[in-house]
Amino acid sequence: MNFIEWIAVDWGTSRMRLWALNAQGEIVESAASDFGMAKVSQGQFERTLLQLIDPWLAGNTDLIPVIACGMVGARQGWQEVPYESVPCTPSIRFSKVETLSQLVDVRICWGLKQQVPADVMRGEETQIAGLLHHRTDYDGVVCLPGTHCKWARLKQGLVAEFQSYMTGELYELLAKSSVLRFSIVDDDWQIDVFEEAVRTALDDPASITGRLFGLRAGALVGKACGHGNAARLSGYLIGLELASARRFWESNEVSIIGASGLAKHYQHAMNLVGSSAQLLDTEAMTLAGLKAAYNAYKVESDV
């Protein structure tokens, strides 16, 4: 029989993923839910968690550690936990959550913060810890595409510095809420258009705000009807990000951790500028990072 030693939880804004692991670090059970942080009312986080893991706890009399990461530790989450200042080792500090249940010992991993320039991350640090868990000697850069893309420089097992870019959120706002919404066809991806847009943004970033309205104007005065504009808008914005983040990716090893589709767009854009980047699986890196946090928990608890 596989006995559960601890439970790992990746609790983001829109979704949560859970894994029950045995003493050998093997996954015994897993689950996923749409009850992300934004969908759970204050005072209901413990109940939401227990509803999902209750079958795993049946018949278990031992206190089960639950190590959680992500936006569950934000101000709007279950309990706000601190940010640790860089440079630091990610995902080795956490805060205890008081629970009514006597079956679980819940800990939430701290995020990271940077004073100059001011920046924060919450959740991505666990994925970075997962990379370092597999490669303790990693000396390079990690890119974490998403709503707010993060670029982080790693050195000697530490996150030395990082910077966030609102590229994903800008795309969503422009494509769904601006005048460009009438000219964006999301399911019409044209790779050659994307490549051209990335190069344009890298070569002449100052021109992009002027080119954006052209996505709408082209559909009005020409026959484009929005075809290729999703790729063009994405290329413009990712190209702008790469232009700004050049100090991170230029002359450094780069690893990309993110949702497969978006991560591949970033990898393709990196290839265009002559910088190779390896793709790493998000779930695997998150779980490895939570394992690193659990190891730190065991040391702290003398388990």
VEXMI-610233 format. One record per residue: residue in one letter; x, y, z of N, C-alpha, C, O in turn. Coordinates in steps of 0.05 Angstrom, whole numbers, padded with zeros to 5 digits, always signed. Example, Ala and Ser with C-alpha at 12.3 -4.5 7.8 and 13.67 -1.06 7.14 Angstrom:
BEGIN
a+00264-00114+00156+00246-00090+00156+00264-00066+00156+00285-00066+00169/s+00257-00045+00142+00273-00021+00143+00258+00001+00157+00268+00023+00161/
END
This chain:
BEGIN
m+00017-00024+00000+00000+00000+00000+00017+00025+00000+00037+00026+00014/n+00010+00045-00016+00025+00070-00017+00014+00090+00004-00009+00100+00000/f+00029+00094+00025+00020+00113+00046+00027+00142+00038+00049+00146+00028/i+00009+00160+00042+00014+00188+00036+00031+00201+00058+00023+00200+00081/e+00053+00213+00050+00070+00227+00069+00064+00256+00070+00064+00269+00091/w+00058+00268+00046+00052+00297+00045+00037+00303+00020+00035+00287+00002/i+00026+00328+00019+00010+00337-00004+00021+00363-00015+00026+00382+00001/a+00025+00364-00041+00035+00388-00054+00012+00402-00068-00005+00389-00081/v+00011+00428-00066-00011+00444-00078-00001+00468-00093+00014+00484-00082/d-00008+00470-00118-00002+00494-00135-00029+00508-00138-00046+00500-00154/w-00033+00530-00122-00059+00543-00121-00056+00571-00133-00048+00590-00120/g-00064+00572-00159-00062+00597-00173-00087+00614-00173-00106+00608-00157/t-00088+00634-00189-00111+00652-00190-00136+00638-00200-00158+00642-00189/s-00133+00623-00222-00156+00611-00235-00159+00581-00231-00181+00570-00234/r-00137+00567-00224-00138+00538-00221-00120+00529-00198-00103+00544-00189/m-00124+00505-00190-00106+00493-00170-00101+00464-00178-00118+00450-00189/r-00077+00455-00172-00069+00427-00177-00058+00416-00151-00044+00430-00136/l-00064+00390-00146-00056+00378-00121-00044+00350-00127-00052+00336-00145/w-00024+00343-00111-00011+00317-00113-00007+00305-00085+00002+00320-00067/a-00013+00280-00081-00006+00266-00056+00018+00249-00062+00018+00234-00082/l+00038+00251-00045+00063+00237-00050+00070+00219-00026+00063+00224-00003/n+00084+00197-00032+00093+00179-00011+00121+00186-00002+00132+00206-00011/a+00133+00170+00016+00159+00176+00027+00181+00175+00006+00202+00187+00011/q+00177+00161-00016+00197+00160-00037+00194+00183-00057+00208+00184-00077/g+00175+00201-00052+00171+00224-00070+00155+00217-00095+00154+00232-00114/e+00142+00193-00094+00125+00185-00117+00097+00195-00114+00086+00197-00092/i+00084+00202-00136+00057+00211-00136+00038+00188-00132+00038+00168-00147/v+00022+00189-00111+00003+00168-00104-00025+00176-00115-00039+00159-00126/e-00032+00201-00112-00058+00212-00122-00053+00240-00133-00034+00253-00126/s-00071+00248-00151-00070+00275-00161-00098+00285-00167-00116+00269-00171/a-00101+00312-00168-00127+00324-00173-00123+00352-00184-00101+00363-00181/a-00143+00362-00197-00143+00390-00207-00170+00402-00203-00190+00387-00202/s-00172+00428-00200-00197+00441-00195-00197+00469-00208-00176+00482-00210/d-00221+00479-00215-00224+00506-00225-00227+00526-00202-00231+00550-00207/f-00226+00516-00177-00229+00534-00155-00202+00548-00148-00189+00542-00128/g-00194+00565-00166-00170+00581-00161-00175+00602-00140-00198+00605-00131/m-00154+00616-00132-00157+00636-00111-00179+00656-00116-00194+00663-00097/a-00183+00665-00141-00203+00685-00147-00231+00675-00144-00250+00691-00142/k-00235+00649-00143-00262+00638-00142-00270+00628-00114-00292+00617-00110/v-00252+00632-00095-00257+00622-00068-00262+00646-00049-00245+00664-00048/s-00284+00646-00035-00290+00667-00017-00273+00666+00008-00264+00644+00016/q-00268+00689+00021-00253+00689+00046-00267+00671+00066-00291+00671+00069/g-00251+00656+00080-00262+00637+00100-00269+00610+00089-00276+00592+00104/q-00266+00606+00062-00273+00581+00050-00249+00565+00039-00253+00544+00026/f-00225+00575+00043-00202+00562+00032-00197+00535+00044-00191+00515+00030/e-00199+00533+00070-00194+00507+00083-00215+00487+00074-00208+00464+00068/r-00240+00495+00073-00262+00477+00064-00257+00468+00036-00260+00444+00030/t-00248+00486+00018-00243+00479-00010-00221+00458-00012-00223+00439-00026/l-00200+00463+00003-00177+00444+00003-00186+00416+00014-00180+00396+00001/l-00200+00416+00036-00207+00391+00049-00227+00375+00031-00226+00350+00031/q-00244+00389+00017-00263+00375-00001-00248+00359-00022-00256+00337-00031/l-00225+00370-00031-00210+00357-00052-00192+00335-00042-00188+00315-00056/i-00181+00338-00018-00162+00318-00008-00175+00299+00012-00161+00280+00022/d-00200+00303+00020-00212+00286+00040-00210+00256+00034-00204+00240+00052/p-00214+00247+00009-00211+00218+00003-00182+00208+00008-00178+00185+00015/w-00163+00226+00006-00135+00218+00011-00129+00215+00040-00111+00201+00048/l-00145+00229+00057-00139+00229+00086-00154+00207+00101-00149+00201+00124/a-00172+00193+00087-00189+00173+00099-00172+00151+00112-00154+00139+00099/g-00177+00147+00138-00163+00126+00152-00135+00134+00161-00121+00118+00174/n-00126+00158+00155-00099+00167+00163-00101+00182+00189-00116+00201+00192/t-00085+00173+00209-00086+00186+00235-00062+00205+00239-00062+00220+00259/d-00043+00204+00221-00020+00222+00224-00026+00250+00212-00042+00253+00194/l-00012+00270+00223-00014+00297+00213-00001+00298+00186+00023+00291+00183/i-00015+00307+00165-00004+00307+00138+00005+00336+00131-00012+00354+00131/p+00030+00339+00124+00039+00366+00115+00027+00372+00088+00026+00355+00070/v+00018+00397+00084+00009+00407+00059+00026+00431+00052+00024+00451+00065/i+00041+00429+00031+00059+00451+00022+00046+00464-00003+00043+00451-00023/a+00039+00489-00001+00025+00503-00022+00041+00527-00032+00056+00539-00018/c+00037+00533-00058+00051+00556-00070+00030+00570-00087+00009+00560-00094/g+00037+00595-00095+00020+00610-00114+00005+00632-00101+00011+00641-00079/m-00016+00641-00115-00032+00664-00106-00049+00658-00082-00062+00677-00071/v-00049+00633-00072-00063+00628-00047-00050+00643-00024-00062+00647-00003/g-00024+00651-00028-00010+00667-00008-00012+00697-00012+00003+00712+00001/a-00028+00706-00031-00031+00734-00036-00050+00747-00016-00063+00733+00000/r-00052+00773-00016-00069+00788+00002-00098+00779+00000-00113+00779+00020/q-00106+00772-00025-00134+00764-00029-00138+00734-00026-00160+00724-00029/g-00116+00720-00018-00117+00691-00016-00124+00681+00012-00137+00695+00027/w-00116+00657+00017-00122+00644+00043-00108+00660+00066-00120+00668+00085/q-00082+00665+00062-00067+00680+00082-00044+00694+00068-00029+00681+00053/e-00041+00720+00071-00019+00734+00059+00007+00726+00072+00010+00727+00096/v+00026+00717+00056+00052+00710+00066+00073+00729+00055+00068+00741+00034/p+00096+00732+00068+00116+00752+00060+00129+00746+00033+00126+00724+00021/y+00144+00765+00023+00162+00762+00001+00191+00762+00012+00197+00778+00030/e+00207+00744+00002+00235+00744+00010+00251+00760-00010+00247+00758-00034/s+00270+00776+00000+00286+00794-00018+00307+00778-00032+00321+00761-00020/v+00311+00784-00058+00333+00773-00073+00358+00789-00067+00356+00812-00060/p+00382+00777-00069+00387+00749-00078+00380+00729-00055+00385+00734-00032/c+00368+00706-00064+00361+00686-00044+00356+00660-00058+00353+00659-00083/t+00355+00638-00043+00347+00612-00053+00316+00611-00053+00304+00617-00032/p+00303+00605-00075+00274+00605-00076+00261+00582-00062+00272+00560-00061/s+00237+00586-00051+00219+00565-00041+00231+00549-00018+00227+00525-00016/i+00246+00562+00000+00255+00548+00024+00243+00561+00049+00249+00553+00071/r+00227+00582+00045+00214+00595+00068+00184+00595+00063+00175+00597+00041/f+00169+00592+00085+00140+00589+00083+00128+00598+00110+00142+00601+00130/s+00102+00601+00110+00087+00609+00134+00066+00588+00140+00054+00576+00122/k+00062+00584+00166+00042+00564+00175+00014+00577+00174+00011+00600+00181/v-00005+00561+00166-00033+00571+00165-00048+00556+00187-00048+00532+00189/e-00062+00572+00204-00078+00560+00225-00103+00548+00213-00117+00561+00198/t-00108+00523+00219-00132+00509+00208-00149+00497+00230-00140+00492+00253/l-00175+00494+00224-00193+00481+00243-00188+00451+00243-00191+00437+00264/s-00181+00440+00220-00175+00412+00218-00150+00404+00233-00130+00418+00232/q-00151+00381+00246-00127+00371+00260-00113+00350+00243-00095+00336+00253/l-00121+00348+00218-00109+00327+00201-00087+00337+00183-00071+00321+00173/v-00085+00364+00179-00065+00375+00161-00049+00397+00174-00059+00412+00191/d-00024+00400+00165-00006+00421+00173+00000+00437+00148+00017+00429+00132/v-00014+00460+00144-00012+00474+00119+00009+00496+00120+00010+00512+00139/r+00027+00496+00100+00047+00517+00098+00046+00529+00070+00042+00515+00050/i+00049+00555+00068+00048+00569+00042+00076+00582+00037+00086+00597+00054/c+00087+00576+00013+00113+00586+00006+00113+00616+00002+00094+00627-00008/w+00134+00628+00010+00138+00657+00006+00143+00663-00023+00154+00647-00038/g+00135+00688-00031+00143+00697-00058+00170+00711-00056+00184+00709-00036/l+00178+00724-00078+00203+00738-00079+00198+00768-00085+00178+00775-00098/k+00215+00785-00074+00213+00813-00080+00241+00825-00086+00261+00814-00079/q+00240+00847-00100+00264+00861-00108+00259+00891-00103+00238+00902-00111/q+00278+00904-00090+00274+00932-00083+00279+00950-00106+00264+00969-00111/v+00301+00946-00121+00308+00964-00143+00317+00947-00167+00337+00933-00166/p+00302+00950-00190+00276+00962-00192+00255+00946-00177+00257+00922-00175/a+00234+00959-00167+00214+00946-00151+00200+00924-00167+00191+00929-00190/d+00198+00900-00156+00185+00878-00170+00178+00856-00150+00190+00855-00128/v+00159+00840-00157+00151+00817-00140+00143+00793-00157+00136+00797-00181/m+00145+00770-00146+00134+00746-00159+00122+00728-00138+00132+00727-00115/r+00100+00714-00145+00088+00695-00126+00078+00671-00142+00059+00673-00156/g+00092+00649-00139+00085+00625-00153+00108+00616-00172+00115+00593-00172/e+00118+00636-00187+00139+00629-00206+00165+00620-00192+00180+00605-00203/e+00169+00630-00167+00193+00623-00153+00195+00593-00148+00216+00581-00146/t+00171+00580-00146+00171+00551-00141+00180+00536-00166+00194+00516-00165/q+00172+00546-00190+00181+00534-00215+00211+00538-00218+00225+00520-00227/i+00222+00561-00210+00251+00566-00211+00265+00546-00192+00286+00535-00198/a+00253+00542-00168+00264+00523-00149+00265+00495-00161+00283+00480-00155/g+00245+00489-00177+00244+00463-00190+00267+00459-00210+00279+00438-00211/l+00273+00480-00225+00296+00480-00243+00322+00475-00227+00339+00459-00234/l+00325+00490-00205+00349+00487-00188+00350+00460-00174+00372+00450-00167/h+00327+00449-00169+00326+00422-00157+00338+00401-00175+00352+00383-00166/h+00334+00405-00201+00345+00386-00221+00374+00394-00228+00390+00376-00235/r+00380+00420-00228+00406+00429-00237+00417+00449-00216+00414+00473-00219/t+00429+00438-00195+00439+00455-00174+00461+00474-00183+00465+00495-00170/d+00474+00468-00205+00496+00485-00215+00487+00504-00237+00504+00516-00250/y+00461+00507-00241+00451+00523-00263+00460+00552-00259+00456+00564-00238/d+00473+00563-00279+00482+00591-00279+00473+00603-00305+00487+00601-00326/g+00450+00615-00305+00438+00626-00329+00413+00641-00323+00410+00653-00302/v+00394+00640-00342+00370+00656-00341+00346+00638-00345+00347+00618-00360/v+00324+00644-00331+00299+00630-00336+00278+00650-00343+00275+00671-00331/c+00262+00643-00364+00240+00659-00374+00215+00645-00367+00212+00621-00373/l+00195+00658-00355+00170+00646-00347+00147+00662-00359+00136+00679-00347/p+00140+00655-00384+00118+00669-00398+00091+00665-00384+00086+00644-00372/g+00075+00685-00387+00048+00684-00375+00035+00711-00376+00043+00728-00392/t+00015+00715-00360+00002+00741-00359+00023+00763-00353+00023+00784-00367/h+00040+00758-00334+00062+00776-00328+00088+00759-00330+00095+00746-00311/c+00101+00761-00353+00125+00745-00358+00147+00753-00339+00152+00777-00335/k+00162+00734-00329+00185+00739-00311+00210+00730-00325+00211+00709-00337/w+00231+00747-00323+00258+00739-00330+00275+00740-00305+00276+00761-00291/a+00288+00718-00298+00304+00717-00274+00332+00707-00280+00336+00688-00295/r+00352+00719-00267+00380+00711-00270+00387+00694-00245+00383+00702-00223/l+00397+00670-00251+00404+00651-00229+00434+00649-00228+00448+00647-00249/k+00445+00649-00204+00474+00647-00200+00479+00633-00174+00470+00642-00153/q+00494+00611-00175+00503+00596-00152+00479+00588-00134+00480+00590-00110/g+00458+00579-00147+00434+00569-00132+00416+00591-00122+00397+00585-00107/l+00422+00616-00129+00406+00638-00119+00392+00652-00142+00401+00652-00165/v+00369+00664-00136+00356+00683-00155+00370+00710-00150+00366+00722-00129/a+00387+00719-00169+00402+00743-00165+00386+00768-00170+00388+00788-00156/e+00369+00767-00191+00353+00790-00199+00331+00780-00218+00333+00758-00229/f+00310+00796-00220+00289+00789-00239+00274+00814-00248+00276+00835-00236/q+00259+00810-00270+00242+00832-00280+00217+00821-00292+00217+00800-00306/s+00194+00835-00287+00168+00826-00297+00160+00843-00321+00166+00867-00322/y+00146+00831-00340+00136+00845-00363+00106+00838-00366+00098+00815-00364/m+00090+00858-00371+00061+00855-00372+00052+00847-00400+00030+00854-00409/t+00069+00832-00415+00064+00825-00443+00037+00810-00446+00021+00817-00464/g+00033+00790-00430+00008+00774-00433-00017+00790-00427-00037+00788-00441/e-00016+00807-00407-00039+00823-00400-00043+00845-00421-00066+00850-00428/l-00022+00856-00432-00025+00876-00453-00038+00863-00478-00055+00875-00491/y-00030+00839-00485-00042+00825-00508-00072+00822-00503-00088+00827-00521/e-00079+00812-00479-00107+00808-00473-00123+00833-00474-00146+00834-00485/l-00112+00855-00463-00127+00880-00463-00130+00891-00491-00152+00900-00499/l-00109+00890-00507-00110+00901-00534-00128+00884-00552-00144+00894-00568/a-00126+00857-00549-00141+00840-00567-00170+00837-00559-00187+00832-00576/k-00176+00842-00534-00204+00837-00524-00219+00863-00516-00243+00863-00517/s-00204+00884-00509-00218+00907-00498-00212+00933-00513-00226+00953-00508/s-00193+00934-00531-00187+00958-00546-00201+00958-00573-00215+00939-00580/v-00197+00979-00589-00208+00980-00616-00197+00957-00633-00210+00950-00654/l-00175+00946-00626-00163+00924-00642-00180+00899-00640-00176+00880-00656/r-00198+00897-00621-00214+00873-00618-00230+00867-00643-00238+00844-00648/f-00236+00887-00659-00251+00883-00684-00234+00871-00706-00244+00864-00728/s-00207+00870-00701-00189+00862-00723-00171+00839-00715-00151+00834-00729/i-00177+00825-00693-00160+00803-00684-00176+00777-00687-00197+00774-00675/v-00165+00759-00702-00176+00732-00705-00157+00713-00692-00137+00705-00703/d-00164+00705-00667-00145+00690-00650-00137+00663-00662-00115+00654-00657/d-00155+00650-00677-00149+00623-00686-00134+00623-00713-00131+00603-00726/d-00126+00647-00722-00112+00649-00748-00083+00656-00743-00075+00680-00745/w-00066+00636-00737-00038+00641-00730-00021+00637-00755-00021+00616-00767/q-00006+00658-00762+00012+00657-00785+00040+00662-00776+00048+00684-00768/i+00057+00641-00777+00083+00642-00765+00101+00662-00779+00118+00675-00767/d+00098+00665-00806+00115+00685-00820+00108+00713-00811+00126+00730-00810/v+00083+00718-00806+00074+00745-00796+00086+00750-00768+00095+00772-00762/f+00085+00729-00751+00096+00731-00724+00126+00738-00726+00136+00756-00711/e+00141+00724-00742+00169+00728-00745+00175+00757-00754+00193+00770-00743/e+00161+00766-00774+00165+00794-00784+00160+00814-00762+00174+00834-00759/a+00139+00810-00746+00132+00828-00724+00153+00828-00702+00160+00850-00692/v+00163+00805-00695+00185+00803-00675+00209+00819-00684+00220+00835-00669/r+00217+00815-00709+00240+00829-00720+00236+00859-00720+00254+00875-00714/t+00212+00867-00728+00206+00896-00729+00208+00909-00702+00220+00930-00698/a+00197+00895-00681+00198+00906-00654+00226+00907-00643+00233+00926-00629/l+00243+00887-00650+00270+00887-00641+00287+00909-00655+00304+00922-00643/d+00282+00913-00681+00297+00932-00697+00289+00961-00692+00305+00979-00692/d+00263+00964-00687+00252+00992-00684+00230+00993-00663+00207+00997-00670/p+00237+00988-00638+00217+00987-00617+00200+01013-00614+00177+01012-00606/a+00213+01036-00621+00198+01061-00618+00175+01063-00638+00158+01080-00634/s+00175+01047-00658+00154+01049-00678+00129+01033-00672+00108+01037-00685/i+00130+01016-00651+00109+00997-00647+00082+01010-00639+00061+01002-00649/t+00082+01030-00622+00057+01042-00614+00043+01054-00639+00018+01055-00640/g+00059+01063-00658+00047+01074-00682+00037+01052-00701+00018+01055-00715/r+00050+01029-00700+00043+01006-00717+00018+00992-00707+00003+00979-00722/l+00012+00994-00681-00010+00979-00670-00037+00987-00682-00053+00969-00689/f-00041+01013-00686-00067+01021-00697-00069+01011-00726-00091+01008-00737/g-00046+01006-00738-00046+00996-00766-00060+00969-00768-00069+00962-00789/l-00061+00954-00746-00075+00928-00746-00105+00933-00751-00118+00917-00765/r-00116+00954-00740-00144+00961-00744-00147+00974-00772-00166+00967-00787/a-00130+00993-00778-00133+01008-00803-00130+00990-00827-00144+00994-00847/g-00112+00970-00825-00108+00952-00848-00134+00937-00855-00139+00932-00878/a-00149+00930-00834-00174+00915-00839-00195+00934-00850-00214+00924-00863/l-00193+00960-00846-00213+00979-00856-00207+00987-00885-00226+00990-00901/v-00182+00991-00891-00176+01002-00918-00167+00980-00937-00165+00985-00961/g-00160+00956-00926-00151+00935-00944-00170+00911-00943-00194+00914-00938/k-00159+00888-00949-00175+00864-00950-00166+00843-00930-00172+00819-00932/a-00150+00852-00910-00138+00833-00891-00159+00821-00873-00158+00797-00867/c-00179+00836-00865-00201+00827-00847-00191+00815-00821-00203+00797-00810/g-00168+00824-00812-00157+00814-00787-00141+00789-00789-00130+00780-00769/h-00138+00777-00812-00123+00752-00814-00093+00757-00810-00081+00775-00822/g-00082+00742-00791-00053+00745-00785-00048+00765-00763-00026+00767-00753/n-00069+00780-00755-00065+00801-00735-00059+00791-00707-00046+00804-00691/a-00070+00767-00700-00063+00756-00674-00033+00750-00672-00021+00757-00652/a-00022+00739-00693+00007+00733-00694+00023+00759-00695+00044+00761-00682/r+00013+00779-00709+00027+00804-00711+00027+00818-00685+00048+00828-00676/l+00005+00819-00671+00003+00833-00645+00021+00818-00625+00036+00831-00610/s+00020+00792-00625+00037+00776-00607+00067+00781-00613+00083+00784-00595/g+00074+00781-00638+00101+00786-00646+00111+00813-00638+00134+00816-00628/y+00095+00834-00642+00102+00861-00633+00108+00862-00603+00129+00872-00595/l+00090+00850-00587+00093+00852-00558+00116+00835-00548+00131+00843-00530/i+00119+00810-00558+00141+00794-00549+00167+00806-00559+00187+00805-00545/g+00167+00817-00583+00191+00830-00593+00200+00854-00576+00223+00857-00570/l+00180+00870-00567+00186+00892-00549+00198+00882-00523+00217+00893-00512/e+00187+00860-00513+00197+00848-00488+00226+00839-00491+00243+00844-00474/l+00231+00825-00513+00258+00815-00518+00278+00839-00521+00301+00837-00512/a+00269+00860-00533+00286+00884-00536+00294+00895-00509+00317+00902-00505/s+00275+00895-00491+00281+00906-00464+00296+00886-00447+00313+00894-00431/a+00291+00860-00451+00303+00839-00434+00330+00829-00445+00340+00809-00437/r+00341+00843-00465+00365+00834-00478+00388+00827-00459+00402+00808-00463/r+00390+00843-00437+00412+00838-00418+00409+00811-00404+00428+00800-00394/f+00385+00800-00404+00380+00774-00392+00388+00751-00411+00403+00733-00404/w+00378+00753-00436+00381+00730-00453+00406+00730-00470+00415+00710-00480/e+00418+00754-00474+00441+00755-00492+00465+00743-00477+00472+00751-00455/s+00478+00724-00490+00503+00711-00480+00498+00695-00454+00516+00692-00438/n+00473+00686-00450+00467+00669-00427+00452+00645-00436+00437+00645-00455/e+00455+00623-00420+00437+00600-00424+00410+00608-00415+00406+00620-00393/v+00389+00601-00431+00362+00608-00424+00344+00583-00423+00346+00566-00440/s+00328+00581-00402+00308+00560-00399+00281+00574-00398+00278+00594-00384/i+00261+00562-00412+00234+00573-00412+00215+00554-00398+00214+00531-00405/i+00201+00565-00379+00181+00549-00364+00154+00562-00368+00151+00585-00359/g+00135+00549-00380+00109+00561-00384+00090+00543-00400+00098+00522-00409/a+00065+00552-00403+00046+00537-00418+00057+00532-00446+00069+00550-00458/s+00053+00508-00456+00067+00499-00480+00064+00517-00504+00084+00523-00517/g+00040+00526-00510+00036+00542-00534+00051+00568-00533+00066+00575-00551/l+00047+00583-00511+00060+00609-00507+00090+00605-00505+00106+00621-00517/a+00099+00585-00490+00128+00580-00487+00141+00575-00514+00163+00584-00519/k+00127+00561-00532+00138+00555-00558+00141+00581-00575+00159+00584-00591/h+00122+00600-00571+00124+00625-00585+00149+00640-00576+00164+00652-00592/y+00154+00640-00550+00178+00653-00539+00203+00639-00549+00222+00652-00557/q+00203+00613-00549+00226+00598-00559+00231+00605-00588+00254+00609-00596/h+00210+00606-00604+00213+00613-00633+00225+00641-00636+00243+00646-00652/a+00215+00660-00620+00225+00687-00621+00254+00688-00613+00270+00703-00624/m+00262+00672-00593+00290+00672-00584+00307+00661-00606+00330+00670-00611/n+00298+00640-00620+00313+00629-00643+00318+00650-00664+00339+00650-00677/l+00298+00668-00669+00301+00688-00689+00324+00707-00683+00337+00718-00701/v+00330+00711-00657+00351+00730-00650+00377+00714-00644+00397+00726-00634/g+00378+00689-00651+00402+00673-00649+00408+00663-00621+00431+00657-00615/s+00388+00662-00604+00392+00652-00577+00375+00627-00573+00351+00629-00573/s+00388+00605-00569+00373+00580-00565+00362+00579-00536+00375+00590-00518/a+00340+00567-00532+00328+00565-00506+00314+00537-00504+00301+00529-00522/q+00318+00524-00481+00305+00498-00477+00278+00502-00463+00275+00519-00445/l+00258+00486-00470+00232+00486-00458+00231+00466-00435+00239+00443-00438/l+00221+00475-00412+00218+00457-00389+00188+00455-00382+00174+00475-00384/d+00179+00432-00374+00151+00427-00368+00143+00442-00342+00156+00439-00321/t+00122+00457-00344+00113+00473-00321+00105+00456-00297+00114+00462-00275/e+00089+00436-00302+00080+00419-00279+00103+00405-00266+00104+00403-00242/a+00122+00395-00282+00145+00381-00271+00162+00399-00254+00172+00392-00233/m+00166+00424-00264+00183+00443-00249+00169+00452-00223+00181+00456-00202/t+00142+00456-00225+00127+00464-00201+00128+00442-00179+00134+00448-00156/l+00124+00418-00187+00125+00396-00168+00153+00392-00156+00156+00387-00133/a+00173+00395-00173+00201+00393-00163+00207+00415-00143+00220+00411-00123/g+00196+00439-00149+00200+00462-00131+00186+00457-00104+00196+00464-00083/l+00162+00446-00105+00147+00440-00080+00162+00417-00065+00161+00417-00040/k+00174+00399-00079+00190+00379-00065+00214+00391-00050+00220+00384-00028/a+00226+00411-00063+00248+00426-00050+00238+00440-00025+00251+00441-00004/a+00214+00452-00027+00202+00465-00004+00196+00445+00018+00200+00451+00042/y+00186+00421+00011+00180+00401+00031+00206+00392+00045+00206+00387+00069/n+00228+00389+00030+00253+00382+00042+00261+00403+00063+00271+00396+00085/a+00257+00429+00057+00263+00450+00076+00244+00448+00100+00253+00453+00123/y+00219+00441+00095+00200+00437+00117+00209+00415+00136+00207+00418+00160/k+00219+00393+00125+00228+00371+00142+00251+00379+00159+00253+00371+00182/v+00269+00395+00148+00292+00404+00163+00283+00422+00186+00292+00419+00209/e+00264+00440+00179+00254+00459+00200+00239+00444+00221+00240+00451+00245/s+00224+00423+00214+00207+00409+00232+00220+00386+00246+00209+00373+00264/d+00245+00379+00237+00260+00356+00247+00243+00331+00244+00243+00314+00262/v+00230+00329+00221+00214+00305+00216+00232+00281+00211+00222+00259+00206/
END
